[in-house]
């Protein structure tokens, strides 16, 4: 979302540098008194080919603008034209989608990498240089909310046929969501995909009607399946896309649906790393959806990690919670996490569209509610000893 700043004049101001390795320079004043912010980044070679998102936030916490760029040759450049007010303070939040799931996840070495720094505008345009480091900001993802996407339109010739829908991030061609729906008998499709598009990013929406019902996207052509593509400009909130059977076919739409769009269920594979303090201890994990436990697993931590698979554990379009804890005090039950006792965490899986590989890393940011997924039960034992 965007907010409008009230112009405040200042005779002079000092540019503040609050992050090691980052710097600012001054340039000319833009017409109207507002100032440009230009970012120049270097040293991001581990993220070449990945998408970097940047949010400019004012002193009241309102998001002024969000932009996204593809990291290439270890860096990127980005401009926020006429976005700064002289002498005003701002927060600059930025993250790279290292796990390529189309959304900001809590920063960690194995997941997304995210940072947050402060700056104060002077009376001239600002150029800020950014360098890569491992000093991640845990709260950065709060600056990058996700919005719903709705696709609606008349597809009367395809009533009662399956419609495959893919949401594609334009910068890197990532399919951030793929789902299957059935065109109603009246031919009017109204599909909403919650929490799937991010502000400051552009998307393409590919949708294919499985005319012959074979579960594979073929064509598109009048004698085969019918497929279309809609464009979504830079997102600033929830998006409504109008589709129509009368629209021209998109020749490359089937590339978004290799082998058709499976309906699930899908496997969940989980790996953990950095758990060396818990070698030899039992880690228990619970998978839940809408507050209901779907599965539990337990494993012994070895060599600082663990791995487990829940076959066919995920359903298309559902969102899940993962609770997990280490029985550090070795009493066989989950106690509310503390440094001296058990250690417990939670994670989430948003809007399942296929098999999921989830990487978990050790931290001391515990979730106090985790033990609710591991209640104790009575055990009765009886027998005859004649």
N, C-alpha and C positions, 0 to 999 in steps of 0.2 A: 504494500500500500504506500501511498505518497502523502506527505503533509507539506503545507505551505509555510515557509518561514517568514516572519516579520522582519523587514530590513532594519538593521541597527548599524549606525555609523560609528566608527572608532578611528581616532587619529592614528593610532599605531597599536600593534599587538605583537606578542612574541609567539613564534611557532614552538610548540612543545614536542619533545621527542621522548617517548616513554617505552620504547622497545629496543633492546640492544640490536644493533646492526641495521636499524631503519633510520631514514633521514628525510628531511623535507626541504624544499626550496621554494622561493617565491617567484611569481611571474607577473603578467599584466592583469589588470582588473577587467572583468567582462562587462559588456554594456548592461546598464540597469543596476550596477552595484553588486550583483552576486558574483561569486568566485567559482572558477572551475577547480575540480579536483582531478588530478591525473595520477594514476598508479603505475609504477614500473617495478616488475618483480624479477628476481634472479635467484639461481640456486635451487630451483624446484625440479631438478632433473629426475628425481624419483617419481615425479608425477606427470612426466611427458605423456600426452595423449589423454589425460584426465581433465575433467571439468572443474574449474575453480569458480566459486560463487562468492560475491562480495556484497555486503550490505552496509550502507551508510546510515547511521542512526544519530538523531539529534540528542541534545542534552536532556530532553524530557522522555527519551526512550522510544520515540516514534521513528519508524523506518522511513527515511526520505526516499531512497531508491535502492534497487537491487540490480546487479549486473552479473553476467556469467561469461567466461572465456575459456578457451581450450589452452592448456599449458603446452607450449612447444619450445624446443631448444632451451629447456630449463626455466622459462619465464613466460610472462604475458604483460600486456599493457591494457589499460582500461581508463576511460574518462567519464566523470560525472559532471556534465556541463552545467554551469550556473547553479550549483547545488549547495554552496557554502555561503554563510552569512559572515561578514567581517566580525572578528573578535568573539565568535561563538565556538563552543566546544562540541566535539563529536566523538562517537565511537565507530571504529572501523572493524567490522566482523568479517572474517573470510574463512572458507573451508574448501578442501578439495575432496571430491567424491571418490575416494581411494578404493572403496569396495564396490563401486559401480552399481549401486542400487537405486540411483536417482533421487536420493534424499540425504539429509544430514543426519548422521549417526554420531553418538557420543564419541568424541575423539579418542583414539588409541592407536598404538603402533600398527596393529593388525587391521584397523578400520579406517574411518575417515580421519583426516588431519585438519584441525581447525584452530584459528587464532583470533585474538581480539586485542586491539590497541586503541589508545586515545590520541586525539589530535585537537589542536586549537587553531582556527584560521586567523591569519593576520589581516592585512588590508589588501593583499594581492593573491592571485591564483596560486594554488598549492600543488606541488609535485611531491609525491611520497614514494620512496623506494622501499620495497619489501624483500626480505631475505628469508629463506627456509630455515626453520629450527624445530626442535622437538618440545618446545614449551607450549603445549596445547592449552586451550581455554575450554574447560568442561561445559560452560554455559553457552557456547557459541551457537548451538543449534536452535536456541530460542529466537534467533534473528532470522530464521529461514523457515517460516511456516509453509505448509502444503495446502493447496486448495483443491476443491472438487472440480471435476470435469463432467459435463453433461453432453451427451450426443442424442439428438432428437431429429426426427424427420419421417417422411412418408416413403415406405419401401413396400408398397402394396403387392407388387409381383412376387415378393419374397416372404409373404405371410407364412408362418409356421416353419420357416427355414432357420437354420443356425446362422448367426452373424458373429464372425470373429472380429474383435476390436483390439488394436494395438496402439498404445500411446508411446511415441518415439521422441526422444530428446534430440533436437536437430544438431547440436554442436558435435556430438560423437556418435549419433545413430543408435544410441542405447534404447532398447525397448524397456521402458520403465514400468509398464503394466500391459498384460495381455489377458483378455477375458473372452468368454463365450456367452452369448445370450440368444434367446429365441425371439424372432420377430413375431409379435402377437398376430392373432387371426385378422385383426382389422388393418394390419400392415403398417401401423404407426409405431415406430421404435422410440422409446424414451429410456435411455440408459444413463445412470449416474455412477461414476467411479469416484469414490471419496478419497480425499487426501493424496492426490497423484501428481499435481503440477506445482512447480515452485516459482515464486515471483522472480522476474528478471530473466526468465528463460523462455525460449520459443520451442514449440512442439509441432509434430505432425500426427494426425490421427488417421491410421489406416483401418479400413473396415471392409470385410469381404463376406458376401452372402454365399453360403455353401449350397449352390443351386442343385447339384446332383447328390448331395447328402453323403459323400464318401469320406468326409472328414479331412479332406486335403484341399488346399487352395490351388486351383488350376485356372490359368488364364492371366488376367481376366479377359473375357470375350463373351459376345452374346450367346455363343453356343457352349460356353463353359461357365465357370463361376463369375460373379460380378463383383468388382472391387473398386473402391474409391479412396481418395486421400483428401483430408481437410487440413487446413493450416491454422495454427494458433499463434498469434503474434506474441510479443513480450507480455508475459503474464503479470497481472497486478492484483488478481483476486480470483474468485471462482469463475470458471469459463463455461460458456454455453456454445456448442458447435451445432450448426444446422447441416444435416445430411439429407440426401435425396436420391432416389433411384434414378432420376433423370440426369444426374450429374455425369460428367465424362469419366470414363474408367481411368485408373492410374496403372500404367503398364507394369510397374515394379512392386505393386502392392503385395504380391505373394511372397516376396522376400521377407516380409515381416511375420509370415506364418509357415515356417518350414515344417512340412509334414502335417499341416493343419494345426489347430489350436487344441491341445489336449485338455480335457476337463478335470483331470486329477483322479484320485488323490495323488499327492506328491510326497517324495521322500524328504526328510529333514536330516541333514548331516551336521554334526556339531564337533568342533575341535576347540581345545583350550590350550593356551600357552602362558608361560610366566608364573605357573603355579608351583614353582620349586619349593617354597616354604611348606607346601602341603604334600610332598612326596610321601607315599605310603598311607595317606589318609583317604577316607571314602568321600567322594563327591556325589551328591544326590541331585537330580534334576527333575523338574515337573513342567509339563507343557499344558497350558490351559487356554481356553477360548471362552470369552464372555463369562469369566469367573468359574467355569467348570473344568476340572482337571481331565485332560484327554489321555495322558500317559505319564508314567514316572520311570526313571532309569537311575541306576547307581553304578559307579565305576571307581576303581582305585587310581589315584593320581600317581603317575610314574614319569620320571625324567622331566618333571616340570609341566606335564600336560596330560591330556586325555582325549579320547575320541569316542563318539557313539553315534548310532544311526537309528532314527525312528522311521521304519519303512511305511510308506503310505500314510504318514501322520498328518498331512496338511491338506486342507480343502481349498479349492479355487475361490479367490475373492475374500477369504476370511483373514482376520488379524489375530495374532497369538501373543501370549506372554510366556516368557521362560523364567522360572525361578530356580536358582541352584545355590547349594550351600556345601561347605566342607565341614565334616564332623571333627573339628579341630580338638575339642576337649574329649573326644572318643567316649561319649556316653550313650551313643546310639540314637539320640534324638536331636532335633533342630532347636537350638536356643537362640534367642534374639541376638543378632551379630554384634560382637565387640572385638576389639583387638586381642583381648586376652581369652576370648571364647571362640565359638564358631564364627566362620566368615560366610556371608551370604550376599547374593547379588540377584539382579533381575535384568532381563533384556526383552525386546519386542521384535516381532516379525509383522510387517505391515502389508496388507493386501496381497496375499499369495497369488502368484501367476505361474508358478512352476516350481521345480525342485529347489530347495534352499540349502546353501552351505553357510553355516553360521560360525564365525570365529569369535571366541570369547577370550579375553585377557584378564589377568589378575589385577586387582586394584584394592585399595582400602576404602573405597566409597561404597559402603554397605547399604543394602535395602532393609530397613527395619521390619518390613512386612513379609519378608520372604518365608518365614516359618509357617505362615498360614497355609501354604501349599503342602506342608508335611505334617499333618496331624498324627498323633499317636493313637494306637488302637489296643484294645484289650486282647490278651492271648489266653485262651483256655486250653488246658491239656488234661486229657483223661485217658485211662486205659486199665486193663485188667492184668494183674501180676500174680498169677496162680502158681 
